[in-house]
């Protein structure tokens, strides 16, 4: 496992209002799983992944 730093912005559905943004460290085996984990944490919102290290 590795720690991936996922930079994200979460918006209200159909809106430009930002609910949350930041960098979230995720322990997983791939960057794809790290990004999906962040999206799952904000279910019901539109999540844009900006960058993953």
C-alpha positions in Angstrom: 0.0 0.0 0.0 1.0 3.6 -0.6 -0.3 7.0 0.5 -1.7 9.0 -2.4 -2.4 12.7 -2.0 -5.6 13.6 -3.8 -6.3 17.2 -4.5 -10.1 17.7 -5.0 -12.9 20.2 -5.1 -16.5 19.2 -4.2 -19.4 21.2 -5.6 -23.2 21.1 -4.9 -24.9 19.2 -7.7 -25.7 21.6 -10.6 -24.1 24.5 -8.9 -20.8 26.4 -8.7 -20.9 26.5 -4.9 -17.9 24.9 -3.4 -18.7 22.6 -0.4 -15.2 21.4 0.2 -11.7 21.5 -1.3 -8.3 20.4 -0.3 -5.8 17.6 -0.3 -6.7 14.3 1.2 -4.1 11.5 1.9 -5.5 8.1 1.1 -3.8 4.7 1.9 -4.5 2.4 -1.0 -2.8 0.3 -3.7 -3.6 2.6 -6.8 -4.2 6.2 -7.6 -7.5 5.2 -9.2 -8.7 3.7 -5.9 -7.6 6.8 -4.0 -9.6 9.0 -6.4 -12.7 6.8 -6.1 -12.4 6.8 -2.3 -12.5 10.6 -2.3 -15.5 10.7 -4.6 -17.3 8.2 -2.4 -16.8 10.3 0.6 -18.7 13.1 -1.1 -21.5 11.1 -2.6 -24.3 13.4 -3.8 -21.9 16.1 -4.7 -19.9 16.7 -7.9 -16.3 16.0 -7.2 -13.5 17.2 -9.4 -10.1 15.5 -8.9 -7.5 18.2 -9.6 -4.3 16.1 -9.0 -3.1 12.9 -7.5 0.4 12.3 -6.2 
